[in-house]
Amino acid sequence: QNSNIRHIDNEWKGIGNPTDIASAVFGWKMLESVDTFRRKHPRFKEFTFDRNRKRMTTIHEYEGGRWVFSKGAIGPYLSRITHVVENGRVVPIGDTHRDRIGEVNLEMATQALRVIALTARPLSGEEDMEDIDSVESGLIFLGLIGIMDPPRPEVAGAISMCDAAGVRVMMITGDQQMTAMAIGDEIGIIKDDSEFVTGRQLQDLTDDELDLKLEKVVMFSRVTPDQKLRIVTRLQSIGHVVAMTGDGDNDAPALSRANIGIAMGLAGTDVARDAADMVLKDDNFSSIVDSIEEGRKIYLNIRNFVRYQISTNVAALLLIIIATFVLGWKLPMTATQLLVINILMDGPPALALGIEKRHGDVMNEPPRALTEPLPNVMDKRVIGFLGCVMVLGTLAIFSLAGGGLVSGEDCAGIDAVSSPEFFLDTGQCDVETWDNYAQSKFEYARTLAFASFIMFQLFNVVNSRSIDKSAFELGIFQNIFISASFAISLILLVSIVHNSYAVIPILGISVGSFLSTIPLQLSDWAMVFLVASSVFWIEEFRKFMFKFRRANN
């Protein structure tokens, strides 16, 4: 009654947990109609499966009386079985019978079969049906059945990916050790130096002894829910981040304790799902590995995004500090220009970094340390390095274009012979003419600095796709969103600068007055492009040297 077989959408489907479904299929094959058998032999009482008892027991009407039917792991039954069926007769169990049961159990277990013992006995009218210990004693052994619950074909590959990614996979099961070992060997968990611990051995280990074993143990068999919780707790105590899977009510404490509790969506109970952090809709282990890969990709993209944004902000801050406080110049960029850079120009490329495709080897790298900051040490070095490149390039263009003239004294650095247009007949500096000239040079220099800084950012977003892989290795145009945002930002920049004299309808002022820009010549754009692209080529050289040193080490 805990499972059934139904004909749905032109195919037979099992409803219930795998063990009960397999039993139902066996029953249908033996009886043709399990439903008819159930109606003929109604159930009076059920003692549900318990992971400590490792069995399930029901009481039915059978042959004019009440009978106990019990199924579960053979180990706990051996002390409760008093008779066996031999040649159609019920006889007392002997050592020969026990040895034979053990041999068959071992033979089936080594074939990766989950072995279930079937027992029964008549219940006398005087016995208390509520006394579980009494009901589950004096049983008659009927036989063993083996249930094949093979791992999905993709599980072995998923575990191999975990090994490459530095993720340890441990098998914690209620199955007997031989069954667990056969399955573990099939899916590739077991290695030459692997160790195995049974629930009975586990209860004899102190916490310190268990901590030492946890570094090599890959499989725990015949464990109880309390022992699962203990394993999770000890793994966390020695610094591991633990993801725990489970499907039953008794798994809830371990699921809740784990860093990531993962409940089965199909076979899991409501209690298990409520205790978990994540529900696996398809009950497929490889889906967990896929989520690890996706999580690493997302983290990598966040890291790239942060590195790009901070390098932009650091460069802008250094530019203002060096130009004004160190060199004594006027601001090379206005507050409005900085807002445009941060909102309109940096925004789309930065967002495009968030949807960068994985680079193919995120699952070949070890997990990052829990204490690793974001950005990490490597990121900070790159941020500082590229920030300096962008600042020096922008300051160089600003200075060469005459941006520092307005800060000097009147007619500073020139004389009446070489530049007579700035001097009166008396030989004194024509302040008005000089100021107009200096202001025009400053506007020109500020426009070049504005355009150069934005171009630096656009080239830097191409750099930021990876901290160690060349843009050519990744494919310059592989990320169409970055390519599109690069093109859109470039077109927007050229349009703003080229149309500096155009009037903004709502504000009633020109674009140039609002953003402090003037139109640039084609030669100016060529200079901006060449200087700004330096950050790309310098970063490509750094990545080359990084890979060269890593290969030689």
Beta strands, then each sheet from edge to edge (+ up, - down):
strand 1: 4-8
strand 2: 11-15
strand 3: 43-50
strand 4: 55-62
strand 5: 65-72
strand 6: 81-86
strand 7: 89-92
strand 8: 113-123
strand 9: 139-148
strand 10: 171-172
strand 11: 195-198
strand 12: 217-221
strand 13: 243-246
strand 14: 260-264
strand 15: 278-280
strand 16: 503-504
strand 17: 509-510
sheet 1: 1+ 2-
sheet 2: 3+ 4- 5+ 8- 9+ 6+ 7-
sheet 3: 10+ 12+ 11+
sheet 4: 13+ 14+ 15+
sheet 5: 16+ 17-
end
